[in-house]
Amino acid sequence: MTPRSRRMCLLAAVAWLGAPLTALARPGRYGPFATARRAQEVANRFKAEGWRAAFFHDGDGWYVDVRR
């Protein structure tokens, strides 16, 4: 891999990591999250973008259910 292509791959990866979760949002279930606080943060981000979101515990972790 050339230094230029490596740099482009790294830039693309950093840009993808910095993208908001809701920019890639689709209806469905997101998770599991380790804590209720993190699930609530994710749900609130979706709600701020106009989605309906609820977080809940499903026995093995916290999930966020997202709908239009």
Summary of the structure (lengths in Angstrom):
residues: 68
radius of gyration: 15.6
end to end distance: 42.5
largest distance: 47.1
contacts: 166
relative contact order: 0.20
helix: 49%
strand: 26%
